[in-house]
């Protein structure tokens, strides 16, 4: 008897994870390609894993962003990256903090 998925689901309960169109996505890791492409498209009629472009969108990369290499290296780049929207918000907070620390020092001179 063959199993679908082809492993004991009690040993790997989270191996494949089907996305839900109205819920947050699980973290995209750098080894998504090595983990049998764990994130499955929510549309059962398509029965497929997400594409590199879909993974990039989930991480807030703009559609024009180009990843180097083939599919596995692209998934690794996406999984290792700080999502651009998060990076922008962190940078804004850090800049505001640096500016507020610098202004009193400049005013004291």
C-alpha positions in Angstrom: 0.0 0.0 0.0 1.5 3.4 -1.0 1.1 6.4 1.2 0.3 9.9 0.2 2.3 11.8 1.2 5.1 9.2 0.7 6.2 9.1 4.3 4.7 8.3 7.7 2.7 11.5 8.5 3.0 10.8 12.3 6.8 11.3 12.0 6.6 14.5 9.9 3.3 16.2 10.7 4.3 19.6 9.3 6.3 18.5 6.3 3.9 19.9 3.7 1.8 22.8 4.6 -1.1 24.1 2.5 -1.5 27.8 2.4 -4.8 29.4 3.2 -5.8 32.5 1.2 -7.1 34.4 4.3 -4.5 33.5 6.9 -0.8 34.3 7.5 1.8 32.1 5.9 4.2 30.0 7.8 7.8 31.2 7.8 9.7 30.7 4.6 13.0 29.2 5.4 16.2 29.2 3.4 15.9 25.4 2.9 12.4 25.4 1.5 13.7 23.8 -1.7 15.4 21.0 0.3 12.3 20.3 2.4 10.4 19.0 -0.6 9.0 22.5 -1.2 6.9 22.5 1.9 4.5 25.3 1.1 1.6 24.1 -1.1 -0.6 26.4 -3.1 -4.0 26.9 -1.5 -5.9 26.1 -4.7 -6.4 22.3 -4.6 -7.1 22.3 -8.4 -3.6 23.4 -9.0 -2.0 20.8 -6.7 1.5 22.4 -6.7 4.1 24.0 -4.5 4.4 27.8 -4.6 6.7 29.3 -7.2 9.8 31.4 -6.5 7.8 34.5 -7.4 5.0 33.6 -5.0 7.5 33.0 -2.3 9.0 36.4 -3.0 5.7 38.1 -2.8 4.9 36.5 0.5 8.2 38.0 1.8 7.2 41.4 0.3 9.8 41.5 -2.5 8.6 43.7 -5.5 7.7 41.7 -8.6 10.6 43.1 -10.6 13.2 41.9 -8.1 15.6 39.4 -9.7 17.1 36.5 -7.8 20.4 34.9 -8.9 20.5 31.3 -10.1 18.0 28.6 -10.4 15.0 27.7 -8.2 16.8 26.3 -5.2 19.3 29.2 -4.9 16.4 31.7 -5.3 14.4 30.0 -2.6 17.5 30.2 -0.4 18.0 33.9 -1.1 14.3 34.6 -0.2 14.4 32.5 3.0 17.7 34.1 4.2 16.6 37.7 3.5 14.9 40.1 5.8 11.6 40.9 4.1 12.0 44.3 2.4 9.0 45.9 4.1 10.2 44.7 7.5 13.7 46.0 6.7 12.3 49.4 5.7 10.3 49.7 8.9 13.4 48.7 11.0 15.5 51.3 9.1 12.9 54.0 9.7 12.8 53.3 13.4 16.6 53.1 13.7 17.0 56.4 11.8 14.5 58.1 14.0 16.3 56.8 17.1 19.7 58.0 15.8 18.3 61.3 14.8 16.7 61.9 18.2 20.0 61.0 19.9 22.0 63.3 17.6 19.7 66.3 17.9 20.3 66.9 21.7 24.0 66.5 21.1 24.0 69.1 18.3 21.8 71.5 20.4 24.3 71.2 23.3 27.2 72.4 21.1 
